[in-house]
Amino acid sequence: MGPRPGRAAAELDAALTRGELRHAIALADELRSERARPIDLRTAARFLPLIAEASPGEFDMWAIRWLRRWLSETPTPTIDQAVDVASGLAALPVEPDAIAALQELVR
């Protein structure tokens, strides 16, 4: 049984905070179905350090997909910003705290 409608976002936040990757993925899928749109970019970024740790072989795929979303959802991205974002993504597997810099760029 899944979370009650409207509670999935709070439960997703909690699962990401606890580092429960597979549960968070299931909740994100549920939210996408409920809202008929993907989770927001800031929340999606929170998956990246967890993926880097739990499934390093999948990290590049997730990071590139996130970068594509960032490029398409940012109103006027610059090449300098794109370099900063790509550098932050590349650093995540060895420096999980790099997520803070990515979160700042999403604002």
N, C-alpha and C positions, 0 to 999 in steps of 0.2 A: 504494500500500500504506500503510495507516495504522499508527499506533504499536501496539506489543504491548499486550495487555490489561494493565491496571494501570499502564501508563506514560503514559496519556493525561493524567492529572492533572498529572504533572511536566512533560510537554511543553506543556500548556496554560499553566502558570505561566511557563515559559520564553518562550513565544510572546507572552504579555501583557507580560512584562518587556522584550522586544525591540520591542514595538509592532507586531507582525505581526497586525493585526486579522483579516483574512480567514482566516488559518490558525488563529487562536484560536477563531473562530466555528465552524470545522469541528471542532476538537477538543472544544469544548463540546458540540456536537451529538452527537459520538461518546460522550462521557461520559454525557450524558443517556440515550442508548440503552443503554449498558452498565449503568447503575445504575437505570434506570427512574424517575429523578427529576431535577429540574433541578440545575444547579451551585449551590453555596452562594452566599448573598447577598453575602458579602465578595468572592468571586471575580467575581461578576456586576458588582459596582461597578467593578472594574478595567477593564471594557470601556468605561465611559462617557467617560473623557477621550480614548480612542482614537477613539470614534465622533464626539465633538465636533470632533476635528481632521480626521479622514478623510472624514466624511460628515455635515456640519452639518445638512443637511436631514432626516436621520433621528434626530438627537439627541433632539428632544422625545419622539418615540415611545418610544425606548429608555429615556429618563429617567422617563417616566410609568409605563412597565411596571415599571421597577425600584422606583419609589415604591409602586406597588400591592403588589408582593411584600413590600417592607419593612413596609407597614401590616399585611398579612395574616400575616407571620411573626414580628412583634414581639408578645410576649405581652400587654403592656398599654401600647400607645403613647399618648402624650399629644398634645394639639393643639400644645403648645409644641415637642415633639420633631418633630412633622410639619412645622411651620413651619421649624425648623432644617434638616431634611432637604431640604425643597423649596427653601429658599434656597441650600443647598449645591449642589443639582442645577442651579439656575439660574445659579450662578456658574461652573460647570465650563467652559463654552465659552470664557470669557475668563480664567479662573484655574484651570488644570488642577491646581494644588496643593490645591484645595478637596477633592479626593478623600480626603485624610488625615482631614478632619473627618467625612466620611461614613463612613469606615472605623471611626472611633471610635464612632459612633452604632450601628453594627451589632454591636458586641461584646456 
